[in-house]
Amino acid sequence: MTIDWSWIGDHTDDLTSLTFSHLQAAMTAVLVGLLISLPLAVVAHRVRPLRGFLLGLSNVLFTIPSIAIFVLLLPISGLTRTTTVIGLTVYTLVVLLRNTVEGLDSVPAKTKEAAKAMGTRPLRTLLTVELPLALPVIMAGVRIATVMSISLVSVATYIGDGGLGQLFTDGFQRDFPTPVIVGVVLTLLLAVVADALLVALQYVLTPWKRRRA
């Protein structure tokens, strides 16, 4: 299996455009998933009877095949980027919701009691004490969800989207391996770079861990 390097040079603009489109779809899904999972995780953490229901529901949604989700969404949002983002968001929820709940659970009770004794209101305690201390566990979920979303964007090729996944379709249809190889390499690079950036972001957002080290 050989690579046609001249094809890569001739399609640099297209590859750049597809790479940014791929990344945009994945990161939008993760951000939306995070916005949805944070309040749900707080509810699951504080209202124990709802914990099993919310986590169970996210697990059920995760079992639906990705292609099936995109197909089911077609009558609602059509062949649009919205369909891709909604489908990917569904898959991020199971990771983000569970990790956020576990992160909140890991906050020491004595720490919360100390904040309460100082007269800190529950919302402020959540924002200034619980979420910062839960951040390492939450970020672990964000990293997993990001890599997963980057890998799943390609599936949206079946509905006319898919970012770098379009290279797979093009290569297979023409029995031309170069676009397939380039698509795989760029997808892997996106995942590695995104994960590294998130590690750096966590390092910046958790200065107390650096001081402890």
C-alpha positions, 0 to 999 in steps of 0.5 A: 500500500503506497501513498500518493504524496502528490495527491496530498500536495494538491489537496492541502486546502481541502484537508485543512478545511476537513480537519477544522470541520472535524474538530469543530463538530467534535468540540461542539458536541463535548461543550454541549455535553458538558453544559448538559451533564454539569447540572444533571450531575449536581442533581444526581449528586444531591438527589440520590433517588434520581442518581440511578435513573440519570446514570442509567438513562445515559447508559441506555443512550450510549448503547444505541448504534451511532448510525442509528442515532443519526438516522433517527435524527434525520426527520428532525434536523435533516442532513445538517451539522446539527444532526452530527452534533446532537448525535455526538453529544448523546455519546458524550453524556455517559462519560461526562455525567458519570465522571462529574458525579464521581468528581463531586462524590470525591469532595471530602465531606469535611471540606463542605462542612467547613464551607457551610460553617463559614456561612457559604451558601450552597451555590457558592460552595458548589462553584468555589469548592466542590467543582474546583476540587472535582475538576481533575475527575471531570477533566478526565471525563472531558478528555475521554469524551473528546477523543471519543467524539473525534473518532465518531465524527467520521460516522456522520459521513453517512448523512453527508457530514463527517469531516475527515470521514469523507476521505474514507468514503472517497478512498473506498469508492475509488479504491484509492488508499491515500485519502484513507491513510491521510484521514486516519493519520489526521484523525489520530493527530487531532485526538493526540493534540486535543488530549495534550491541550486538555492536559495542559488546561487541567494543569493551568486550572489546578494550581493547588496540585502544582503547589502540593507537588 
